[in-house]
Amino acid sequence: MVAEPTTALSTPVRVTGLDGILLAGERWEGERRPALLFAHGFGQTRHAWAGSARALAAQGFSALTFDARGHGESERVPRGDYHMEQFVSDLLAVASVATPEGGPRPVVVGASMGGLLALVAAGEAEGPCPFSALVLVDITPRWETRGVERILGFMRAHPNGFASYDEAASAIEAYLPQRRERKTEDQLKPLLRQGGDGRLRWHWDPALLDGLVEESERYQPRLFAAAARVQVPVLLLSGARSDVVSSHTVEEFLRLVPHARHVSLADATHMVAGDANDAFTREIAAFMQTLQATPPKHYDDVTR
């Protein structure tokens, strides 16, 4: 849930998703292709990727970050009727504008929910895969229920919002004790909305916690089937201290996708990009370099 603000290196993008829902994004220009398409996790926004997108753009990589429907500045679904299919369709819509016409398909970097959506879109494609490669950030088709329940517990913990940014910062500080810096008001502004009662509430639509969360459990068989069909290069980046992904779920995933490479970042929890942003960004850049050559048929499991 914690984010860094964007900078002048990015320009606003608006993409029309399924049913005309407008999705807010940022384009980070670079000369190198394929472009990176960042898909955030449940309850996050595009700002979660700003540090990495900025650093990768400085290295010449083009990138696109966006808010999923019901999150951040993207539009909410009327009557709160959210379904996973909507999010998959939106991801494909954003992918279609991530690179210039005729350019190589983007590399999707998907955290948690974003990674699951990318797996479905890639594994169920009727024609060529819409992505040239996948980076899954601390997510596998099977996840540890206790870790997910901890996340949802935090998301449900403050239905009445906060009286001040300082109060919100304290809540995040308690939720993410591994973070060294307390969030400032400027860093929190993209994450909160002020209601008519003057209180600050998270940027995401509370209706997301209803049907969409329950629906995700039923998606697991579909996710396994989709993963087994993925043929493009895959990098799984996990947090060694994650309570959502475990050695068991990683091993299971690598049996499903034997050509995938796994890197575990020692200092990261489930919030990989926020906990170890420099290491995370280095791994993304290194993976992009490997795509310039013919990918090997199998990658070794790596811990860093």
Sequence and secondary structure as in RCSB ss.txt:
>XXXX:A:sequence
MVAEPTTALSTPVRVTGLDGILLAGERWEGERRPALLFAHGFGQTRHAWAGSARALAAQGFSALTFDARGHGESE
RVPRGDYHMEQFVSDLLAVASVATPEGGPRPVVVGASMGGLLALVAAGEAEGPCPFSALVLVDITPRWETRGVER
ILGFMRAHPNGFASYDEAASAIEAYLPQRRERKTEDQLKPLLRQGGDGRLRWHWDPALLDGLVEESERYQPRLFA
AAARVQVPVLLLSGARSDVVSSHTVEEFLRLVPHARHVSLADATHMVAGDANDAFTREIAAFMQTLQATPPKHYD
DVTR
>XXXX:A:secstr
       TTEEEEEEE GGG EEEEEEE  SEEEEEEEE  TT  GGGGHHHHHHHHHTTEEEEEE  TTSTTS 
  GGG   HHHHHHHHHHHHHHHS TTS   EEEEETHHHHHHHHHHHT SSS SSSEEEEES  SS  HHHHHH
HHHHHHS TT BSSHHHHHHHHHHH TT  S   HHHHGGGEEE TTS EEESS GGGGTHHHHHHHHTHHHHHH
HHHH  S EEEEEETT SSS HHHHHHHHHHSTT EEEEETT  S HHHHSHHHHHHHHHHHHHHTTS   S   
EEE 
